[in-house]
Amino acid sequence: MALNDREQIRDNINKSKRILIITKRDPSGDSLGSMLALYLILNKMEKDVTVVSHGTPNILYKFLPYFHQITNELASTKDFIISLDISNTQVGEFSYKIEGNKLNIYIEPKQGKFGEKDVSASPAKPKYDLIIALNCADFAYMGRLYEENTDFFYETPVINIDHRADNENYGNINLVDLTATSTAEILYELTKDWGSNLIDEDIATCLLTGIIADTDSFQNQQTTPKSLQIAAELINAGADQQKIVQNLYRTKELATLKLWGRLLARIKQDKKFRLVWTLADLPDFQKTASSPRELSGVAEELISTSPEAEVILILARTAPGKIKGLIYTTKNESAAKLANLFDGSGNERSATFEFAKDNLIEVEKEVIDTLRACRSGKTKPDQD
């Protein structure tokens, strides 16, 4: 009898020794919680595990167990082996030297000599037996980690776990559950039968963090009876709900609060098209000693305080000649679809795009006009 997707995932993990866990660039709370939960689970299964994402993880989640294990660099996925046959001639001293564009290796035989026929070269086997991708709609979501290691991703088995409708099912095994509120919820159901004592307090805290982050602490429309039941089971398993809520919603750095104050003071609204937006410029970050990573918190505040809005937008000049757009949607609209109007990408509820421009006001007009046209059913904004 053929194995189903969940059984295939367990089978592939059992067969693998070295496993890479990867997620989308600029990982969300669900991504970080899920990665660390799976890292801890696989460690219990005595696997050699690496967790990596493109971009610096949001320090808001530094309270998570083993947060420091997440790296944004993927070590060389393959070594190159130069072999020397020493069956007839033993090696004495050896050294190497880089001369111009060449690496020269000097080997002194103890007796006799080495010849060209004694030397061979070959690529080593990949350093990882298996890749587990979490919250990645496609390979492009992994950013430069994929771009710089394309062959590796096609040569190594990939397990793709996600809950978004725009997932392209690119893995060798795909577990994409559109009914789940988060990838953390999928992982809980996937792994709870792998061992009765597998989910401990740290793992439960990581998984509950992912669920709370993606449901806005069970306040948004993605919340389901199933997610509440799983949350209760995780709390029963030792998840520290108070610690999660304290760090995500009750503890803010002074710099973050100052940034929020500046941006919330300049909110704009279009009631007809249910748009709410605000702007951030370089002086906002400089004067508050904050960073663009803290913009997601502003978006969450706009969502919670603007119940009538269906599209929330933040436009931020993050560097000279670079303006970043963040789009969040609450219902009746796909954030990814809207970001695609500006060659951006994302998922159903959040997406990003960039402009190689420096005039924030001009970009604001272009983006808002385009969004109004899209939501009115036009293909492009009216021309002045």
C-alpha positions as CSV (number, residue, x, y, z in Angstrom):
1,M,0.0,0.0,0.0
2,A,1.3,3.4,-1.0
3,L,2.2,5.8,1.9
4,N,0.2,9.0,2.3
5,D,2.0,12.4,2.5
6,R,2.3,12.3,6.3
7,E,3.7,8.8,6.3
8,Q,6.2,9.7,3.5
9,I,7.4,12.7,5.5
10,R,8.1,10.4,8.5
11,D,9.8,7.8,6.3
12,N,12.1,10.4,4.7
13,I,13.0,11.9,8.0
14,N,13.8,8.5,9.4
15,K,16.1,7.8,6.5
16,S,18.0,11.1,6.7
17,K,20.9,12.0,9.0
18,R,21.6,15.7,8.0
19,I,18.5,17.9,7.6
20,L,18.2,21.5,6.5
21,I,15.1,23.5,7.7
22,I,14.5,26.6,5.6
23,T,11.8,29.2,5.5
24,K,10.9,32.4,3.6
25,R,13.0,35.5,3.6
26,D,12.2,37.9,6.4
27,P,10.5,35.1,8.4
28,S,7.2,35.7,10.2
29,G,6.4,34.6,13.8
30,D,4.8,31.4,12.4
31,S,7.9,30.7,10.4
32,L,10.3,31.2,13.4
33,G,8.2,29.3,15.8
34,S,7.7,26.4,13.4
35,M,11.4,26.2,12.5
36,L,12.5,26.1,16.1
37,A,9.9,23.6,17.0
38,L,10.9,21.3,14.2
39,Y,14.6,21.8,15.0
40,L,14.0,20.6,18.6
41,I,11.8,17.7,17.5
42,L,14.4,16.5,15.0
43,N,17.2,16.8,17.6
44,K,15.2,14.5,19.8
45,M,15.2,12.1,16.9
46,E,19.0,12.4,16.9
47,K,19.2,14.2,13.5
48,D,21.9,16.7,12.6
49,V,19.8,19.8,11.9
50,T,20.5,23.3,10.5
51,V,17.9,26.1,10.5
52,V,18.4,29.0,8.1
53,S,16.5,31.9,6.5
54,H,17.4,34.8,4.3
55,G,17.3,37.9,6.4
56,T,17.8,38.7,10.0
57,P,15.1,37.1,12.2
58,N,12.9,39.6,14.1
59,I,14.4,40.1,17.5
60,L,10.9,40.3,18.9
61,Y,11.0,36.5,18.9
62,K,14.4,36.2,20.6
63,F,12.5,34.8,23.7
64,L,12.0,31.6,21.8
65,P,14.1,28.6,22.8
66,Y,17.3,28.2,20.7
67,F,16.5,31.4,18.7
68,H,20.3,31.8,18.3
69,Q,20.4,28.6,16.2
70,I,18.8,30.4,13.2
71,T,21.4,31.5,10.7
72,N,21.0,33.6,7.6
73,E,24.0,31.9,5.8
74,L,23.8,28.5,4.1
75,A,27.2,26.9,4.3
76,S,28.6,25.3,1.2
77,T,26.2,22.6,0.2
78,K,29.0,20.5,-1.5
79,D,32.7,20.0,-0.9
80,F,35.1,19.4,-3.7
81,I,37.4,16.4,-3.1
82,I,40.9,16.0,-4.4
83,S,42.1,12.5,-3.8
84,L,45.7,11.1,-3.8
85,D,46.4,7.4,-4.1
86,I,48.9,6.6,-1.3
87,S,48.8,2.8,-1.7
88,N,52.4,2.7,-3.1
89,T,53.8,6.0,-1.8
90,Q,53.4,7.4,1.7
91,V,52.8,11.1,2.4
92,G,55.4,13.2,4.2
93,E,54.9,16.9,4.7
94,F,52.5,18.9,2.6
95,S,51.4,22.6,2.2
96,Y,49.5,24.8,-0.2
97,K,49.9,28.2,-1.7
98,I,47.6,30.5,-3.7
99,E,49.5,31.8,-6.7
100,G,47.5,34.2,-8.9
101,N,44.2,32.4,-9.6
102,K,45.5,29.0,-8.7
103,L,45.7,26.9,-5.5
104,N,48.9,24.9,-5.6
105,I,49.2,22.0,-3.3
106,Y,52.7,20.7,-2.5
107,I,53.1,17.1,-1.3
108,E,56.4,15.6,-0.3
109,P,56.5,11.8,-0.6
110,K,58.4,9.8,2.1
111,Q,59.9,7.7,-0.7
112,G,59.4,7.3,-4.4
113,K,57.2,9.8,-6.2
114,F,53.6,10.7,-7.1
115,G,52.4,10.8,-10.6
116,E,49.4,12.3,-12.4
117,K,47.6,8.9,-12.4
118,D,47.7,9.0,-8.5
119,V,45.5,12.2,-8.4
120,S,41.7,12.4,-9.0
121,A,39.0,14.9,-8.2
122,S,35.3,14.7,-7.6
123,P,32.4,16.6,-5.9
124,A,31.4,15.3,-2.5
125,K,27.9,14.2,-1.7
126,P,25.6,17.0,-0.6
127,K,26.0,18.0,3.0
128,Y,22.3,17.5,3.6
129,D,20.1,14.5,2.9
130,L,16.8,16.3,3.1
131,I,15.4,19.9,3.0
132,I,12.2,20.8,4.9
133,A,10.8,24.1,3.6
134,L,8.3,25.8,5.9
135,N,6.0,28.7,4.9
136,C,7.6,29.0,1.4
137,A,5.1,29.4,-1.5
138,D,7.9,28.6,-3.9
139,F,11.7,28.5,-4.1
140,A,11.9,32.2,-4.9
141,Y,10.6,32.9,-1.4
142,M,13.9,31.7,0.0
143,G,15.7,34.6,-1.5
144,R,19.4,34.4,-2.2
145,L,19.7,31.1,-0.3
146,Y,18.0,29.5,-3.3
147,E,19.5,31.8,-5.9
148,E,23.0,30.9,-4.8
149,N,22.4,27.2,-4.5
150,T,19.9,26.3,-7.2
151,D,21.5,22.9,-8.1
152,F,21.4,21.8,-4.5
153,F,17.7,22.4,-4.2
154,Y,17.0,20.3,-7.3
155,E,19.3,17.5,-6.3
156,T,18.2,17.1,-2.7
157,P,14.7,15.8,-1.7
158,V,12.4,18.6,-0.5
159,I,9.5,18.4,1.9
160,N,7.2,21.4,1.5
161,I,4.9,22.3,4.4
162,D,2.6,25.3,4.2
163,H,-0.9,26.5,4.8
164,R,-1.2,29.2,2.1
165,A,-3.3,29.0,-1.1
166,D,-0.5,30.4,-3.3
167,N,1.8,27.5,-2.6
168,E,3.1,25.9,-5.8
169,N,3.5,22.4,-4.5
170,Y,7.2,22.4,-5.6
171,G,8.4,19.7,-3.2
172,N,9.0,16.0,-3.7
173,I,6.4,15.7,-0.9
174,N,3.9,18.5,-0.3
175,L,1.8,18.9,2.8
176,V,-0.2,22.1,2.2
177,D,-3.3,22.3,4.4
178,L,-5.5,25.3,3.5
179,T,-7.7,24.8,6.5
180,A,-4.9,25.3,9.0
181,T,-4.4,28.7,10.6
182,S,-0.6,28.4,10.5
183,T,2.2,26.1,9.6
184,A,2.8,25.5,13.4
185,E,-0.7,24.0,13.5
186,I,0.2,21.6,10.7
187,L,3.5,20.6,12.5
188,Y,1.7,19.9,15.7
189,E,-0.8,17.5,14.0
190,L,2.0,16.0,12.0
191,T,4.3,15.2,14.9
192,K,2.1,14.5,17.9
193,D,1.8,10.9,16.8
194,W,5.6,10.4,16.4
195,G,6.1,9.9,20.1
196,S,4.1,10.3,23.2
197,N,6.8,12.4,24.9
198,L,8.1,14.2,21.9
199,I,6.4,17.6,22.4
200,D,7.9,19.1,25.6
201,E,7.5,22.6,27.1
202,D,10.0,24.3,24.7
203,I,8.5,22.7,21.6
204,A,5.0,23.5,22.7
205,T,6.0,27.2,23.3
206,C,7.4,27.5,19.8
207,L,4.3,26.0,18.2
208,L,1.9,28.1,20.2
209,T,3.9,31.2,19.3
210,G,3.4,30.4,15.6
211,I,-0.3,30.0,16.1
212,I,-0.7,33.1,18.2
213,A,1.4,35.1,15.7
214,D,-0.7,34.1,12.7
215,T,-4.1,34.5,14.4
216,D,-3.2,37.9,16.1
217,S,-3.6,36.1,19.4
218,F,-6.9,34.5,18.2
219,Q,-8.4,37.8,17.3
220,N,-8.5,37.7,13.4
221,Q,-10.8,35.8,11.1
222,Q,-8.3,33.0,10.5
223,T,-9.0,31.7,14.1
224,T,-10.9,28.4,14.0
225,P,-12.3,26.1,16.7
226,K,-9.5,23.7,15.7
227,S,-6.8,26.2,16.3
228,L,-8.2,27.0,19.8
229,Q,-8.3,23.3,20.6
230,I,-4.7,22.8,19.5
231,A,-3.7,25.9,21.5
232,A,-5.3,24.3,24.6
233,E,-3.5,21.1,24.0
234,L,-0.2,22.9,23.7
235,I,-0.8,24.9,26.9
236,N,-1.5,21.5,28.6
237,A,1.8,20.3,27.2
238,G,3.6,23.1,28.9
239,A,3.5,26.0,26.4
240,D,4.2,29.3,28.2
241,Q,1.3,31.4,26.9
242,Q,1.9,34.3,29.3
243,K,5.6,34.6,28.1
244,I,4.5,34.6,24.5
245,V,1.8,37.3,25.0
246,Q,4.1,39.4,27.2
247,N,6.9,39.4,24.6
248,L,4.7,39.8,21.5
249,Y,2.0,42.3,22.7
250,R,3.0,43.9,26.0
251,T,6.7,44.5,25.8
252,K,7.9,47.1,23.3
253,E,11.2,48.9,23.1
254,L,11.1,52.7,23.5
255,A,12.5,53.1,20.0
256,T,9.6,51.0,18.6
257,L,7.0,53.0,20.4
258,K,8.5,56.3,19.2
259,L,8.4,54.9,15.6
260,W,4.8,53.8,16.0
261,G,3.8,57.2,17.3
262,R,5.3,59.0,14.3
263,L,3.6,56.7,11.8
264,L,0.3,56.4,13.5
265,A,0.1,60.2,13.7
266,R,0.1,60.4,9.9
267,I,-2.5,57.7,9.0
268,K,-4.5,58.3,5.9
269,Q,-7.8,56.7,4.9
270,D,-10.0,56.1,1.9
271,K,-13.3,54.8,3.2
272,K,-14.7,54.2,-0.3
273,F,-12.0,51.7,-1.2
274,R,-11.4,50.6,2.4
275,L,-7.7,51.6,2.3
276,V,-5.6,52.7,5.3
277,W,-2.0,53.7,4.9
278,T,0.9,55.6,6.4
279,L,4.4,56.6,5.4
280,A,7.9,56.2,7.0
281,D,11.0,58.1,5.9
282,L,14.6,57.7,6.8
283,P,14.5,60.5,9.5
284,D,11.8,58.5,11.2
285,F,14.2,55.6,11.8
286,Q,17.1,57.9,12.5
287,K,15.3,60.0,15.1
288,T,13.8,57.1,16.9
289,A,16.8,54.8,16.7
290,S,14.6,52.1,15.2
291,S,14.8,50.0,12.1
292,P,12.5,48.9,9.2
293,R,12.0,45.5,10.9
294,E,9.7,47.2,13.4
295,L,7.2,48.2,10.7
296,S,5.3,45.0,10.9
297,G,4.2,46.0,14.4
298,V,2.7,49.2,13.0
299,A,0.7,47.2,10.5
300,E,-0.7,44.9,13.3
301,E,-1.7,48.0,15.2
302,L,-3.4,49.5,12.1
303,I,-5.3,46.2,11.5
304,S,-6.6,46.0,15.1
305,T,-7.6,49.7,15.2
306,S,-9.1,50.0,11.7
307,P,-11.8,47.2,11.6
308,E,-13.4,48.8,8.5
309,A,-10.2,48.6,6.4
310,E,-9.6,45.8,4.1
311,V,-6.2,46.9,2.8
312,I,-3.5,48.2,5.0
313,L,-0.4,49.7,3.4
314,I,2.9,51.0,4.8
315,L,5.4,52.8,2.4
316,A,8.8,53.3,3.8
317,R,12.0,54.8,2.4
318,T,14.5,52.4,4.0
319,A,17.6,53.7,2.2
320,P,18.4,56.4,-0.4
321,G,16.8,55.3,-3.7
322,K,14.9,52.4,-2.1
323,I,11.2,52.5,-1.0
324,K,9.6,49.4,0.4
325,G,5.9,48.7,0.5
326,L,4.2,46.4,2.9
327,I,0.6,45.3,2.2
328,Y,-1.7,43.5,4.6
329,T,-5.3,42.5,3.9
330,T,-8.0,41.5,6.2
331,K,-10.7,40.0,3.9
332,N,-12.1,40.0,0.4
333,E,-8.6,40.6,-1.2
334,S,-5.3,38.9,-1.7
335,A,-2.2,40.8,-0.5
336,A,-0.1,38.8,-3.0
337,K,-2.3,39.9,-5.9
338,L,-2.0,43.5,-4.9
339,A,1.7,43.3,-4.4
340,N,2.0,41.7,-7.9
341,L,0.8,45.0,-9.3
342,F,4.2,46.4,-8.3
343,D,6.2,43.2,-9.1
344,G,6.1,42.2,-5.5
345,S,5.2,38.9,-3.8
346,G,3.7,37.5,-0.7
347,N,0.7,35.4,0.5
348,E,-3.0,35.9,0.9
349,R,-2.7,38.2,4.0
350,S,0.8,39.9,3.7
351,A,3.1,40.8,0.9
352,T,5.9,43.2,0.0
353,F,7.3,45.1,-3.0
354,E,10.0,47.6,-3.7
355,F,10.6,50.7,-5.8
356,A,14.1,51.9,-6.9
357,K,13.0,55.5,-6.3
358,D,13.7,58.2,-3.7
359,N,10.6,60.4,-3.7
360,L,8.2,58.9,-1.2
361,I,5.3,61.3,-2.0
362,E,5.4,60.4,-5.7
363,V,5.5,56.7,-5.0
364,E,2.6,57.1,-2.5
365,K,0.5,58.7,-5.3
366,E,1.4,56.0,-7.8
367,V,0.7,53.1,-5.4
368,I,-2.6,54.5,-4.0
369,D,-3.9,55.4,-7.5
370,T,-3.1,51.9,-8.6
371,L,-4.8,50.3,-5.6
372,R,-7.9,52.4,-6.1
373,A,-8.1,51.4,-9.7
374,C,-7.6,47.7,-8.9
375,R,-10.3,47.8,-6.2
376,S,-12.7,49.6,-8.5
377,G,-12.2,46.9,-11.2
378,K,-10.1,49.0,-13.5
379,T,-6.9,47.7,-15.0
380,K,-5.0,50.9,-14.4
381,P,-5.5,54.3,-12.7
382,D,-7.0,57.2,-14.4
383,Q,-4.5,59.5,-16.0
384,D,-4.3,63.2,-14.9
